[in-house]
Amino acid sequence: MLNVISQGADTSAPPLLIVHGLFGSGRNWGVIARRLAEDRLVLTPDMRNHGDSPRAPVHDYPAMAADLAEVIEAHGGHADVVGHSMGGKAAMVLALTRPELVDRLIVADIAPVTYTHTQMDNIDAMRAVDLSRVSRRSDAAEQLAATISEPALRSFFTQSVDVTEKRWKLNLDVLADQMPKILSFPDIDATFDKPTLFLSGANSDYVRPEHRDAIRAHFPSARFARIPGAGHWLHAEKPREFEDSIRAFLSMTSKREA
């Protein structure tokens, strides 16, 4: 079972499951999860090979979707699901293969397609950190600065450094080995016709007009929205706007269902 941080309490609303992206963790969503937990239970798991969840040799979307299914089944059997990037793909596969578990789906800045970019340069940068010389996260950030120019990205990566144990809370070897599967999207002959929102950063190119056909093929009820001034890390760059978009979609679809 995945390590899961839970906030809030059971109410008449279904739990909200928030699924992080590659190199992330459930704790990255702390502030947004805490605010959304004002009126429901919010669950933020660490995905396999991330954070405090188990390590495994396989890191593909059917396996990740099965992990998420276990979490939902342990918390009432259905949930609203938000997934960002890799987590968005895992959430899509969950909705397509186990639709009874997902009430509403929000996919943050990713499409059900195979991408051609790679994250291997970031993995190489993290592997190059001499953890024996790290006594605080800022030490790791200083070493990452040699290859990663963006301070925000360095800060994000170092959240996964276990300073006490002097190790990464990321299974970098498996993530490197499974990178082609992480960049891909499985061939699934299924649709999910419940309320679905594809929420993107206006400055991001992860969800493009040419992806609309693939999205509609799997998610015929999909709606689309963009957050101005945000890139791929829209929840970190514009947290209030991201939260407001989640609340608006869930409120709108609740009224429609009522």
C-alpha positions as a Markdown table, in Angstrom:
| # | Residue | x | y | z |
|---|---|---|---|---|
| 1 | Met | 0.0 | 0.0 | 0.0 |
| 2 | Leu | 1.2 | 3.5 | -0.8 |
| 3 | Asn | 2.1 | 5.9 | 2.0 |
| 4 | Val | -0.8 | 8.3 | 2.2 |
| 5 | Ile | -1.1 | 11.7 | 4.0 |
| 6 | Ser | -4.7 | 12.4 | 4.9 |
| 7 | Gln | -6.2 | 15.7 | 5.9 |
| 8 | Gly | -9.8 | 16.7 | 6.8 |
| 9 | Ala | -12.6 | 14.4 | 7.8 |
| 10 | Asp | -15.2 | 12.2 | 6.1 |
| 11 | Thr | -18.2 | 14.2 | 5.0 |
| 12 | Ser | -21.0 | 13.7 | 2.5 |
| 13 | Ala | -18.5 | 14.7 | -0.2 |
| 14 | Pro | -16.4 | 11.9 | -1.6 |
| 15 | Pro | -12.7 | 11.9 | -0.7 |
| 16 | Leu | -10.4 | 13.9 | -2.9 |
| 17 | Leu | -7.3 | 12.0 | -4.1 |
| 18 | Ile | -4.4 | 14.2 | -5.3 |
| 19 | Val | -1.7 | 12.4 | -7.3 |
| 20 | His | 1.7 | 14.0 | -7.7 |
| 21 | Gly | 4.0 | 13.9 | -10.7 |
| 22 | Leu | 7.4 | 12.6 | -11.4 |
| 23 | Phe | 10.0 | 13.4 | -8.7 |
| 24 | Gly | 7.3 | 14.7 | -6.4 |
| 25 | Ser | 5.6 | 13.4 | -3.2 |
| 26 | Gly | 2.3 | 13.8 | -1.3 |
| 27 | Arg | 3.8 | 16.4 | 0.9 |
| 28 | Asn | 4.4 | 18.7 | -2.0 |
| 29 | Trp | 0.6 | 19.3 | -2.0 |
| 30 | Gly | 0.5 | 20.3 | 1.7 |
| 31 | Val | -1.0 | 23.8 | 1.5 |
| 32 | Ile | -3.4 | 23.1 | -1.3 |
| 33 | Ala | -4.5 | 19.8 | 0.3 |
| 34 | Arg | -5.0 | 21.5 | 3.7 |
| 35 | Arg | -7.2 | 24.2 | 2.1 |
| 36 | Leu | -9.3 | 21.7 | 0.1 |
| 37 | Ala | -9.7 | 19.6 | 3.3 |
| 38 | Glu | -11.9 | 22.2 | 4.9 |
| 39 | Asp | -15.0 | 20.3 | 3.8 |
| 40 | Arg | -13.9 | 16.8 | 2.9 |
| 41 | Leu | -11.2 | 14.2 | 3.3 |
| 42 | Val | -8.2 | 14.8 | 1.1 |
| 43 | Leu | -5.6 | 12.1 | 0.4 |
| 44 | Thr | -2.2 | 12.8 | -1.0 |
| 45 | Pro | -0.2 | 9.5 | -1.6 |
| 46 | Asp | 3.4 | 9.1 | -2.4 |
| 47 | Met | 3.5 | 7.2 | -5.7 |
| 48 | Arg | 5.6 | 4.0 | -5.9 |
| 49 | Asn | 9.4 | 4.7 | -6.0 |
| 50 | His | 8.7 | 8.1 | -4.5 |
| 51 | Gly | 8.7 | 9.5 | -0.9 |
| 52 | Asp | 7.9 | 6.9 | 1.8 |
| 53 | Ser | 6.0 | 4.5 | -0.5 |
| 54 | Pro | 7.4 | 1.0 | -1.4 |
| 55 | Arg | 10.0 | 0.7 | -4.1 |
| 56 | Ala | 9.3 | -1.6 | -7.0 |
| 57 | Pro | 11.0 | -2.7 | -10.2 |
| 58 | Val | 8.0 | -1.8 | -12.4 |
| 59 | His | 7.0 | 1.8 | -12.8 |
| 60 | Asp | 4.3 | 1.9 | -15.5 |
| 61 | Tyr | 0.8 | 3.3 | -15.6 |
| 62 | Pro | -1.2 | 0.1 | -15.1 |
| 63 | Ala | 0.8 | -0.6 | -11.9 |
| 64 | Met | 0.4 | 3.0 | -10.7 |
| 65 | Ala | -3.3 | 2.9 | -11.4 |
| 66 | Ala | -3.6 | -0.3 | -9.4 |
| 67 | Asp | -1.8 | 1.4 | -6.5 |
| 68 | Leu | -4.3 | 4.2 | -6.6 |
| 69 | Ala | -7.2 | 1.8 | -6.7 |
| 70 | Glu | -6.0 | 0.3 | -3.5 |
| 71 | Val | -6.0 | 3.6 | -1.8 |
| 72 | Ile | -9.6 | 4.5 | -2.9 |
| 73 | Glu | -10.9 | 1.1 | -2.0 |
| 74 | Ala | -9.4 | 1.6 | 1.5 |
| 75 | His | -11.3 | 4.9 | 1.8 |
| 76 | Gly | -14.8 | 4.2 | 0.8 |
| 77 | Gly | -14.6 | 2.8 | -2.7 |
| 78 | His | -14.9 | 6.0 | -4.7 |
| 79 | Ala | -13.3 | 9.4 | -4.9 |
| 80 | Asp | -12.8 | 12.6 | -6.9 |
| 81 | Val | -9.3 | 12.4 | -8.4 |
| 82 | Val | -6.8 | 15.1 | -9.3 |
| 83 | Gly | -3.5 | 14.1 | -11.0 |
| 84 | His | -0.6 | 16.3 | -12.2 |
| 85 | Ser | 1.7 | 15.2 | -15.0 |
| 86 | Met | 2.8 | 11.6 | -14.4 |
| 87 | Gly | 0.1 | 11.5 | -11.7 |
| 88 | Gly | -2.4 | 12.8 | -14.3 |
| 89 | Lys | -1.6 | 9.9 | -16.6 |
| 90 | Ala | -1.9 | 7.4 | -13.7 |
| 91 | Ala | -5.3 | 9.0 | -12.8 |
| 92 | Met | -6.5 | 8.7 | -16.4 |
| 93 | Val | -5.5 | 5.0 | -16.6 |
| 94 | Leu | -7.3 | 4.5 | -13.3 |
| 95 | Ala | -10.5 | 6.2 | -14.6 |
| 96 | Leu | -10.4 | 4.2 | -17.9 |
| 97 | Thr | -9.8 | 0.8 | -16.2 |
| 98 | Arg | -11.7 | 1.2 | -12.9 |
| 99 | Pro | -14.3 | 3.9 | -13.7 |
| 100 | Glu | -16.5 | 2.8 | -10.7 |
| 101 | Leu | -13.8 | 4.2 | -8.4 |
| 102 | Val | -13.7 | 7.7 | -9.9 |
| 103 | Asp | -16.5 | 10.1 | -9.6 |
| 104 | Arg | -14.9 | 13.1 | -11.2 |
| 105 | Leu | -11.4 | 13.5 | -12.8 |
| 106 | Ile | -9.1 | 16.6 | -13.0 |
| 107 | Val | -6.0 | 16.2 | -15.1 |
| 108 | Ala | -3.4 | 18.9 | -14.6 |
| 109 | Asp | -1.2 | 19.7 | -17.5 |
| 110 | Ile | -0.8 | 16.4 | -19.3 |
| 111 | Ala | -2.5 | 14.5 | -22.1 |
| 112 | Pro | -3.0 | 10.8 | -22.8 |
| 113 | Val | -0.2 | 10.8 | -25.4 |
| 114 | Thr | 3.5 | 9.7 | -25.6 |
| 115 | Tyr | 6.0 | 12.6 | -25.1 |
| 116 | Thr | 9.4 | 12.8 | -26.7 |
| 117 | His | 11.2 | 14.8 | -24.0 |
| 118 | Thr | 13.2 | 13.1 | -21.3 |
| 119 | Gln | 13.9 | 13.7 | -17.7 |
| 120 | Met | 17.2 | 11.8 | -17.7 |
| 121 | Asp | 19.2 | 15.0 | -17.3 |
| 122 | Asn | 17.5 | 15.7 | -14.0 |
| 123 | Ile | 18.1 | 12.1 | -12.9 |
| 124 | Asp | 21.8 | 12.4 | -13.8 |
| 125 | Ala | 22.0 | 15.7 | -11.9 |
| 126 | Met | 20.5 | 14.1 | -8.7 |
| 127 | Arg | 22.8 | 11.0 | -9.1 |
| 128 | Ala | 25.8 | 13.4 | -9.2 |
| 129 | Val | 25.1 | 14.8 | -5.8 |
| 130 | Asp | 27.6 | 13.6 | -3.2 |
| 131 | Leu | 25.1 | 12.9 | -0.4 |
| 132 | Ser | 27.9 | 12.2 | 2.1 |
| 133 | Arg | 28.6 | 16.0 | 2.0 |
| 134 | Val | 24.9 | 16.9 | 2.6 |
| 135 | Ser | 23.9 | 17.9 | 6.1 |
| 136 | Arg | 21.0 | 20.1 | 5.1 |
| 137 | Arg | 18.9 | 20.3 | 2.0 |
| 138 | Ser | 20.6 | 23.5 | 1.0 |
| 139 | Asp | 23.9 | 21.6 | 0.6 |
| 140 | Ala | 22.2 | 19.4 | -2.0 |
| 141 | Ala | 20.8 | 22.5 | -3.7 |
| 142 | Glu | 24.2 | 24.0 | -4.0 |
| 143 | Gln | 25.5 | 20.9 | -5.7 |
| 144 | Leu | 22.6 | 20.8 | -8.1 |
| 145 | Ala | 23.3 | 24.4 | -9.1 |
| 146 | Ala | 26.2 | 23.1 | -11.2 |
| 147 | Thr | 23.7 | 21.6 | -13.7 |
| 148 | Ile | 20.3 | 22.9 | -12.9 |
| 149 | Ser | 19.9 | 26.7 | -13.3 |
| 150 | Glu | 16.3 | 27.1 | -11.9 |
| 151 | Pro | 16.3 | 27.7 | -8.1 |
| 152 | Ala | 12.6 | 26.5 | -7.9 |
| 153 | Leu | 13.5 | 23.2 | -9.6 |
| 154 | Arg | 16.5 | 22.7 | -7.3 |
| 155 | Ser | 14.3 | 23.3 | -4.3 |
| 156 | Phe | 11.6 | 20.9 | -5.6 |
| 157 | Phe | 14.2 | 18.1 | -6.1 |
| 158 | Thr | 15.8 | 18.6 | -2.7 |
| 159 | Gln | 12.5 | 18.0 | -0.9 |
| 160 | Ser | 13.1 | 14.4 | -1.7 |
| 161 | Val | 16.5 | 14.2 | 0.1 |
| 162 | Asp | 16.5 | 12.3 | 3.3 |
| 163 | Val | 19.2 | 14.2 | 5.1 |
| 164 | Thr | 19.4 | 11.9 | 8.1 |
| 165 | Glu | 19.8 | 8.7 | 6.0 |
| 166 | Lys | 21.8 | 10.5 | 3.3 |
| 167 | Arg | 19.7 | 9.1 | 0.4 |
| 168 | Trp | 17.2 | 10.1 | -2.2 |
| 169 | Lys | 13.6 | 9.3 | -1.4 |
| 170 | Leu | 13.4 | 8.6 | -5.2 |
| 171 | Asn | 14.3 | 5.3 | -6.7 |
| 172 | Leu | 16.4 | 7.0 | -9.4 |
| 173 | Asp | 17.7 | 3.7 | -10.9 |
| 174 | Val | 14.2 | 2.3 | -11.5 |
| 175 | Leu | 12.8 | 5.7 | -12.7 |
| 176 | Ala | 15.7 | 5.9 | -15.2 |
| 177 | Asp | 15.1 | 2.3 | -16.4 |
| 178 | Gln | 11.4 | 2.9 | -16.7 |
| 179 | Met | 11.6 | 6.3 | -18.3 |
| 180 | Pro | 10.2 | 5.2 | -21.7 |
| 181 | Lys | 7.1 | 3.9 | -19.9 |
| 182 | Ile | 6.7 | 7.1 | -17.9 |
| 183 | Leu | 6.8 | 9.2 | -21.1 |
| 184 | Ser | 4.3 | 6.9 | -22.9 |
| 185 | Phe | 0.6 | 6.3 | -22.5 |
| 186 | Pro | -0.8 | 2.7 | -22.6 |
| 187 | Asp | -3.1 | 1.6 | -25.5 |
| 188 | Ile | -6.5 | 1.3 | -23.7 |
| 189 | Asp | -9.7 | 0.7 | -25.6 |
| 190 | Ala | -12.0 | 2.4 | -23.1 |
| 191 | Thr | -13.8 | 5.7 | -22.4 |
| 192 | Phe | -14.6 | 7.6 | -19.2 |
| 193 | Asp | -17.7 | 9.6 | -19.6 |
| 194 | Lys | -18.0 | 11.2 | -16.2 |
| 195 | Pro | -17.1 | 14.9 | -15.5 |
| 196 | Thr | -13.5 | 15.5 | -16.5 |
| 197 | Leu | -11.5 | 18.7 | -16.5 |
| 198 | Phe | -8.1 | 19.1 | -18.3 |
| 199 | Leu | -6.5 | 22.1 | -16.5 |
| 200 | Ser | -3.4 | 23.5 | -18.1 |
| 201 | Gly | -0.9 | 26.2 | -17.5 |
| 202 | Ala | -1.3 | 28.9 | -20.2 |
| 203 | Asn | 2.5 | 29.1 | -20.6 |
| 204 | Ser | 2.9 | 25.3 | -20.9 |
| 205 | Asp | 3.0 | 23.3 | -24.1 |
| 206 | Tyr | 2.2 | 19.9 | -22.6 |
| 207 | Val | -1.4 | 20.0 | -23.7 |
| 208 | Arg | -1.6 | 21.1 | -27.3 |
| 209 | Pro | -4.5 | 21.6 | -29.7 |
| 210 | Glu | -3.4 | 18.5 | -31.6 |
| 211 | His | -3.9 | 16.4 | -28.4 |
| 212 | Arg | -7.7 | 17.2 | -28.3 |
| 213 | Asp | -8.6 | 14.2 | -30.5 |
| 214 | Ala | -6.8 | 11.8 | -28.2 |
| 215 | Ile | -8.4 | 13.4 | -25.2 |
| 216 | Arg | -11.9 | 13.3 | -26.6 |
| 217 | Ala | -11.5 | 9.7 | -27.7 |
| 218 | His | -11.0 | 8.6 | -24.1 |
| 219 | Phe | -12.8 | 11.4 | -22.2 |
| 220 | Pro | -15.9 | 12.5 | -24.3 |
| 221 | Ser | -17.1 | 14.8 | -21.5 |
| 222 | Ala | -13.8 | 16.6 | -21.1 |
| 223 | Arg | -13.8 | 20.3 | -20.4 |
| 224 | Phe | -10.7 | 22.5 | -20.9 |
| 225 | Ala | -9.4 | 25.4 | -18.8 |
| 226 | Arg | -6.1 | 27.2 | -18.6 |
| 227 | Ile | -4.5 | 29.2 | -15.8 |
| 228 | Pro | -3.0 | 32.5 | -17.0 |
| 229 | Gly | 0.7 | 33.0 | -16.2 |
| 230 | Ala | 1.3 | 29.4 | -15.2 |
| 231 | Gly | 3.6 | 26.8 | -16.8 |
| 232 | His | 3.7 | 23.1 | -16.3 |
| 233 | Trp | 4.0 | 23.4 | -12.5 |
| 234 | Leu | 0.7 | 25.3 | -12.4 |
| 235 | His | -0.2 | 24.2 | -8.8 |
| 236 | Ala | 3.1 | 25.6 | -7.5 |
| 237 | Glu | 3.2 | 28.7 | -9.6 |
| 238 | Lys | -0.4 | 29.7 | -9.1 |
| 239 | Pro | -1.7 | 27.8 | -6.1 |
| 240 | Arg | -4.7 | 30.0 | -5.3 |
| 241 | Glu | -5.8 | 30.0 | -9.0 |
| 242 | Phe | -5.3 | 26.2 | -9.1 |
| 243 | Glu | -7.3 | 25.7 | -6.0 |
| 244 | Asp | -10.1 | 28.0 | -7.2 |
| 245 | Ser | -10.3 | 26.1 | -10.5 |
| 246 | Ile | -10.6 | 22.8 | -8.6 |
| 247 | Arg | -13.3 | 24.1 | -6.4 |
| 248 | Ala | -15.2 | 25.7 | -9.3 |
| 249 | Phe | -15.2 | 22.5 | -11.3 |
| 250 | Leu | -16.3 | 20.3 | -8.4 |
| 251 | Ser | -19.0 | 22.8 | -7.4 |
| 252 | Met | -20.3 | 23.1 | -10.9 |
| 253 | Thr | -20.5 | 19.3 | -11.5 |
| 254 | Ser | -22.0 | 18.7 | -8.0 |
| 255 | Lys | -24.9 | 21.1 | -8.9 |
| 256 | Arg | -25.4 | 19.5 | -12.3 |
| 257 | Glu | -25.5 | 16.0 | -10.7 |
| 258 | Ala | -28.0 | 17.2 | -8.1 |
